[in-house]
Amino acid sequence: MDYINERKDDRSAHLPLVDSPLLVLGIVVSYLYFVLRYGPRHMANRKPYNVLGIIKAYNLFQMAANGLLFLRVCYAVFVLHDNFSFRCQPIDYTKSKVGMHEVYDSYAYFLLKLCDLADTVFFVLRKKQSHVSFLHVYHHSFMVLTTYCALVFIPGGHGILLDDGLEKRTTISCNFGVLDMPIGAEFVWCQ
């Protein structure tokens, strides 16, 4: 723990969930336990839960939150930074307006990665265990852990443009497509 505490960026230390990596690791381990072990066993002799309304609300939230974060990143890149480098933007480790903007954007991105864990929980509750692939679970787990590390050690810089900007557009498009599906269609979310 001393190794981590000596090297982390103190600007994000006051934010919830950031102070200790054990809490985030606990969330990921709990997620893995639920989607791989407890959830499937709990659902084994039950009918699938009807969570379509919750899924639609979740997708609306994801669209709004990801869209807002994308706009914040665009604001940071094109307005806040006097001379943003699309080639290699260094991290602003100061408590300036730009530096703290990058910290809060990185934190919002981390929180959205935590919210993304609900995707797999919905699969389990709908008894769609075939959708809970190794790649899906690995991706969601790994994204939470890596965005936590990025937030704690390197919030901002060029990474905020790559992670936030590109993934936000994809997430918004995918979630809009899911919301636009007819209720009775045979798609992943609507079966």
C-alpha positions, -999 to 999 in steps of 0.1 A, spaced: 0 0 0 29 24 7 41 19 -29 7 29 -42 2 58 -18 37 73 -27 30 73 -64 -7 83 -67 -19 117 -78 -33 134 -47 -58 155 -67 -82 126 -68 -78 113 -33 -109 132 -20 -133 115 -44 -154 86 -33 -141 51 -41 -106 64 -49 -89 64 -16 -83 26 -14 -78 1 -42 -93 -26 -19 -128 -12 -23 -126 -12 -61 -110 -47 -61 -139 -58 -38 -165 -45 -62 -149 -64 -91 -145 -96 -71 -182 -93 -60 -192 -87 -96 -172 -118 -107 -187 -139 -80 -223 -128 -88 -221 -132 -126 -201 -164 -127 -213 -183 -96 -241 -170 -74 -263 -154 -101 -265 -185 -123 -272 -207 -93 -298 -184 -79 -315 -183 -113 -313 -220 -120 -348 -229 -108 -364 -195 -114 -381 -178 -143 -361 -150 -159 -368 -116 -143 -386 -91 -165 -361 -62 -163 -368 -47 -197 -380 -14 -182 -349 -12 -160 -327 -20 -190 -343 8 -210 -339 33 -181 -303 21 -178 -296 26 -215 -312 61 -213 -289 69 -184 -259 56 -203 -267 76 -233 -271 108 -214 -241 103 -191 -218 92 -219 -231 121 -242 -224 146 -214 -190 133 -208 -182 133 -245 -192 170 -246 -171 178 -215 -141 162 -232 -147 182 -264 -149 213 -243 -116 205 -226 -99 197 -258 -112 226 -279 -119 254 -253 -99 248 -221 -66 238 -236 -49 266 -254 -29 243 -275 -41 207 -272 -18 182 -289 -36 154 -308 -2 137 -311 9 136 -274 -8 157 -247 10 157 -214 -9 154 -182 -15 186 -162 -7 175 -126 -15 210 -112 -47 220 -94 -54 245 -122 -88 246 -139 -76 224 -167 -59 199 -145 -89 195 -122 -112 193 -152 -92 163 -164 -93 147 -130 -131 150 -128 -136 137 -163 -114 108 -155 -135 101 -124 -167 103 -143 -153 78 -168 -143 55 -140 -179 57 -125 -194 49 -159 -172 18 -161 -185 8 -127 -221 13 -141 -212 -9 -171 -210 -39 -148 -248 -38 -148 -248 -51 -184 -237 -86 -172 -260 -85 -142 -289 -80 -166 -278 -110 -186 -278 -132 -155 -312 -119 -143 -327 -126 -177 -311 -161 -177 -289 -153 -208 -258 -169 -193 -247 -177 -229 -241 -140 -233 -218 -139 -203 -187 -149 -223 -151 -148 -210 -144 -118 -232 -174 -99 -219 -166 -105 -182 -129 -99 -188 -135 -66 -206 -158 -52 -179 -136 -63 -150 -105 -51 -167 -120 -17 -177 -129 -10 -140 -95 -18 -128 -76 0 -155 -97 32 -153 -92 31 -115 -54 29 -120 -56 57 -147 -76 79 -123 -53 74 -94 -19 77 -112 -24 94 -146 -57 113 -148 -59 134 -180 -35 140 -208 -39 123 -241 -57 93 -226 -88 113 -218 -93 120 -255 -87 84 -266 -107 66 -239 -135 91 -233 -140 104 -268 -140 72 -288 -158 50 -264 -185 75 -256 -195 78 -293 -197 40 -295 -217 36 -263 -242 63 -272 -247 47 -306 -251 12 -292 -275 22 -264 -296 43 -288 -299 12 -311 -310 -10 -282 -337 16 -272 -349 18 -307 -356 -20 -310 -392 -32 -310 -402 -49 -278 -409 -83 -294 -378 -84 -315 -354 -113 -310 -323 -93 -300 -299 -98 -271 -316 -74 -248 -352 -81 -259 -354 -119 -258 
